[in-house]
Amino acid sequence: MTAETTTEIQTGGVGVNQSSGISLGQAFANKTLVSLSCLVQTDDAITGSFCYGYILGPTGEMLCPVQGGNFGGVGLPRLKRPVRCVPGVKLFAAFDVVADAGTQLGSMAIYCASGKSAIFTAKGVDATKTSMTDILTGNTIGQSLDRERCVCSYQTYPAVKGLNDNQAGNSGFYIESSDGALKLMIPPSTSGGAVSATGGAGSYLQGVTGWVEYAVPISLAQNDTLSIMSGV
């Protein structure tokens, strides 16, 4: 896989009694998928960081986001909704390499009360408000999820010193209405490896990227925006 690039994950592995290079829906045709996770491992390094994962339906719609993390202990969390596997169903994921930079890939996966979901991304820009857009359509959050209610989300930003270490940006991704009212600000996690400021190996987070469950669902409207503003 290439960093910051959405890639289909197919069957594979060494010493596993299965055919390689087969898409999810074909490999488990007519089975119902209830648990899944994506593990990020970089070659001879601990700098790989999970950004996002999702299951795509045969007609190109996002069926469900998928959680993930690094090699430190991802586990096998339950999906937000069961997915029926049929030919054409595919698994996709993306990772990034952790760095001390304000230009990392920010990602936010959203799951709605209706069962609809979407993932939004944008690269951070130092001290500059930047719109995060739908990875499948390029739309804003309002255009993609108009009249939906967000019940949970996970968000990632693979920077060793966080999203806003010099306070020139904002420490969370944020949703605003058309009149500028702040609907949500939520900090991202690193969800993977880390390197020290001097370039050597540092500490790393373990476990899966966790869903944030909202006690009150967040109502979304057509002109709402989701933004990232990093500070380095």
C-alpha positions in Angstrom: 0.0 0.0 0.0 1.0 3.6 -0.5 0.5 6.1 2.3 -2.5 8.5 2.0 -4.0 6.3 -0.8 -7.2 4.3 -0.5 -6.5 0.7 -1.4 -8.6 -2.4 -1.7 -7.7 -5.0 0.8 -8.0 -8.6 -0.6 -7.3 -12.0 0.8 -3.7 -12.9 1.3 -1.1 -14.1 3.8 1.6 -16.7 4.0 0.8 -20.2 5.4 -2.9 -19.6 5.3 -5.1 -22.1 3.5 -7.0 -19.7 1.3 -6.7 -18.2 -2.2 -5.0 -14.8 -2.4 -6.2 -11.7 -4.2 -9.9 -12.2 -3.7 -12.3 -9.4 -2.7 -14.2 -9.5 0.5 -17.7 -10.2 -0.9 -16.4 -13.0 -3.1 -14.3 -14.6 -0.4 -17.2 -14.8 2.0 -20.1 -14.9 -0.4 -23.5 -15.3 1.3 -22.0 -14.9 4.8 -23.0 -12.0 7.1 -20.0 -10.0 8.4 -20.4 -8.7 12.0 -16.8 -8.0 13.1 -13.8 -6.6 11.2 -10.7 -4.5 11.7 -7.7 -3.3 9.7 -4.1 -3.6 11.0 -1.3 -1.3 9.9 2.3 -2.6 9.9 5.1 -0.8 8.2 8.3 -2.5 7.2 10.9 -2.4 9.9 9.3 0.6 11.5 6.5 1.6 14.0 5.5 4.7 12.0 2.4 3.3 10.2 -0.8 4.9 11.4 -4.4 3.8 10.5 -6.4 6.6 8.8 -9.7 4.9 7.8 -11.4 1.8 6.4 -14.7 1.0 4.9 -16.8 -1.6 3.1 -18.1 -0.7 -0.3 -21.3 -2.1 -1.8 -21.6 -3.5 -5.4 -23.2 -0.3 -6.6 -20.6 1.9 -5.1 -22.2 3.0 -1.9 -20.5 2.9 1.5 -22.0 0.1 3.6 -20.1 0.7 6.8 -16.9 2.2 8.1 -14.3 -0.1 9.6 -12.1 0.5 12.6 -8.3 -0.2 12.7 -5.0 0.5 14.3 -1.4 -0.5 14.4 0.3 -3.8 15.3 0.1 -3.1 19.1 -3.3 -4.8 19.5 -6.1 -4.1 17.2 -8.6 -6.8 18.2 -11.8 -7.6 16.2 -14.5 -5.0 17.0 -18.1 -5.3 15.9 -19.2 -3.4 12.9 -21.8 -0.7 13.4 -24.1 -2.8 11.2 -24.0 -6.4 9.8 -22.9 -6.6 6.2 -24.2 -9.3 3.8 -21.3 -10.4 1.7 -22.0 -10.9 -2.0 -19.8 -10.6 -5.1 -19.0 -6.9 -5.6 -18.6 -6.1 -1.9 -15.1 -4.8 -1.2 -12.9 -3.7 1.7 -10.8 -0.5 1.4 -8.4 1.2 3.8 -5.8 3.9 4.0 -2.8 4.6 6.3 -0.3 7.4 6.8 3.2 7.7 8.1 3.4 9.5 11.4 5.5 12.7 11.3 6.1 16.0 13.1 4.1 18.0 10.5 0.9 19.9 10.1 0.3 18.5 6.7 -0.8 15.0 7.6 -4.1 13.4 6.4 -7.0 14.1 8.6 -9.9 11.6 8.4 -13.3 11.4 10.0 -15.7 8.5 9.7 -19.3 9.2 10.5 -22.2 6.7 11.1 -25.8 8.0 11.2 -29.0 6.9 12.9 -30.4 5.8 9.5 -27.5 3.5 8.9 -25.9 5.8 6.3 -22.2 6.5 6.7 -19.5 8.5 5.1 -15.8 9.3 5.5 -14.3 12.8 5.1 -10.7 13.7 4.6 -8.3 16.6 4.0 -4.6 17.3 4.5 -3.9 19.7 7.3 -2.7 23.2 6.4 -0.9 25.2 9.0 -3.1 28.0 10.5 -5.5 27.7 7.6 -9.1 26.4 7.8 -9.5 23.6 5.2 -12.7 21.8 4.2 -12.9 18.0 4.7 -14.7 16.3 1.9 -16.3 12.9 1.2 -13.8 10.4 -0.1 -16.3 8.9 -2.5 -18.1 11.9 -3.9 -15.9 15.0 -3.0 -19.0 16.6 -1.4 -19.0 18.5 1.9 -20.5 16.9 5.0 -23.8 18.8 4.5 -24.1 17.8 0.8 -23.4 14.1 1.6 -25.4 13.8 4.9 -28.2 16.4 4.5 -31.0 15.7 7.0 -29.1 12.8 8.6 -28.3 12.5 12.4 -24.7 11.6 13.3 -24.7 9.2 16.2 -21.0 8.3 16.3 -17.7 9.0 14.6 -14.0 8.2 14.8 -11.3 10.6 13.6 -7.6 10.3 13.0 -4.6 12.6 12.5 -1.2 10.9 12.3 1.1 13.7 13.7 3.6 12.8 16.4 2.9 16.1 18.3 -0.8 16.2 17.6 -3.0 18.4 15.4 -2.3 21.8 17.0 0.9 21.8 19.0 1.6 25.6 18.6 -2.0 26.7 19.0 -2.1 28.4 15.6 -4.9 26.0 14.6 -7.7 24.1 16.3 -7.2 20.9 18.4 -10.2 19.1 16.8 -12.1 18.7 13.6 -15.2 20.9 13.7 -18.6 21.0 12.1 -20.3 24.4 11.6 -23.7 25.4 10.3 -24.2 27.9 7.4 -24.4 30.8 9.9 -21.1 29.8 11.6 -22.6 28.1 14.6 -20.3 25.4 16.0 -22.1 22.1 16.1 -19.2 19.8 17.1 -15.5 19.9 17.8 -13.8 16.6 18.3 -10.1 15.8 18.7 -8.6 13.1 16.5 -6.4 10.2 17.6 -3.0 9.1 16.2 -4.1 5.5 15.9 -0.7 4.1 15.2 3.0 4.5 15.4 5.0 7.5 16.4 8.5 8.9 16.0 10.5 11.1 18.4 11.3 14.7 17.5 14.9 13.7 16.7 13.7 11.0 14.3 14.3 8.0 16.4 11.7 5.4 17.5 9.3 6.7 20.0 6.2 5.5 21.9 3.2 4.3 20.0 -0.5 3.9 20.7 -2.0 0.5 21.0 -5.5 -0.7 20.2 -8.2 0.1 17.7 -9.4 3.5 16.8 -12.5 4.0 19.0 -15.9 5.2 18.1 -17.1 8.3 19.9 -20.8 7.8 20.7 -22.8 11.0 21.0 -25.4 11.2 23.8 -27.4 13.6 21.6 -27.3 12.9 17.8 -25.9 15.7 15.8 -28.4 16.9 13.1 -26.8 17.7 9.8 -28.0 20.1 7.1 -27.1 20.8 3.5 -24.9 23.8 4.1 -23.0 22.4 7.1 -19.2 22.2 6.8 -16.5 20.0 8.4 -13.1 21.6 8.7 -9.5 20.9 9.8 -7.0 23.6 10.9 -3.6 22.3 11.9 -0.9 24.2 13.8 2.8 23.3 13.7 
